[in-house]
Amino acid sequence: MPKEYMVKLGGRGHDRLVTGTVEQLVKDFSYTLEIGASWNKRINRYPRTIKSLLKNLQSSYEQREAACYNRTFVILIEKL
């Protein structure tokens, strides 16, 4: 059975918790990963591990919100 993870997205005055397996989280954040990859070719749109997903998702948010003061941050809360 695949491991489930809880990821916290924060910034801009809001926090959001998202739970799922790595595959589900990649599917949920596919648009953000695609935007990041369109600006930076080093961003992997299909990461296989949670560590790689968090790194690529954070990089995607940095590309998407380049001029913003309060950027979105991504952290792993826990393994379920």
C-alpha positions in Angstrom: 0.0 0.0 0.0 1.5 3.4 -1.0 2.4 5.9 1.8 0.2 8.9 2.3 1.7 12.3 3.1 0.2 15.6 4.4 1.6 18.7 2.8 1.1 22.3 4.0 0.9 25.2 1.5 1.1 28.6 3.0 1.6 32.2 2.2 -0.4 35.2 1.2 -2.4 35.0 4.4 -3.8 31.5 4.0 -2.8 28.0 4.8 -4.0 24.8 3.1 -3.4 21.1 4.0 -3.4 18.5 1.2 -3.2 14.8 1.8 -2.5 12.0 -0.6 0.1 9.6 -2.1 2.9 11.0 -4.2 1.0 10.1 -7.3 -2.2 11.8 -6.1 -0.3 14.9 -5.1 1.5 15.1 -8.5 -1.9 14.9 -10.1 -3.3 17.6 -7.8 -0.4 20.0 -8.5 0.1 19.1 -12.1 -0.8 22.6 -13.4 1.6 24.3 -11.0 4.4 21.9 -12.0 3.6 22.5 -15.6 3.8 26.2 -15.2 7.1 25.9 -13.4 8.5 23.6 -16.1 7.5 26.0 -18.8 9.7 28.7 -17.3 12.5 26.5 -16.0 13.3 23.2 -17.8 15.0 21.8 -14.8 11.7 21.4 -12.9 10.4 17.8 -13.2 6.7 17.6 -13.9 6.5 13.9 -12.8 8.5 13.5 -9.5 8.6 10.0 -8.0 9.5 10.7 -4.4 8.0 13.1 -1.8 11.3 14.9 -1.4 11.5 15.5 -5.2 7.9 16.6 -5.3 8.4 19.2 -2.6 11.5 20.5 -4.2 10.0 20.8 -7.7 6.7 22.2 -6.3 8.6 24.9 -4.4 10.6 25.8 -7.5 7.4 26.0 -9.5 5.9 28.4 -7.0 9.0 30.5 -7.1 8.9 30.7 -10.9 5.2 31.5 -10.9 5.4 34.2 -8.2 8.7 35.7 -9.1 7.9 39.3 -8.3 5.6 38.7 -5.3 6.7 39.6 -1.8 4.7 36.9 0.0 5.5 33.7 -1.8 3.8 30.4 -1.3 5.8 27.9 0.7 5.5 24.1 0.7 6.4 21.9 3.7 5.8 18.2 4.6 3.7 17.9 7.8 3.7 14.2 8.3 3.6 10.7 6.8 0.3 9.0 7.4 
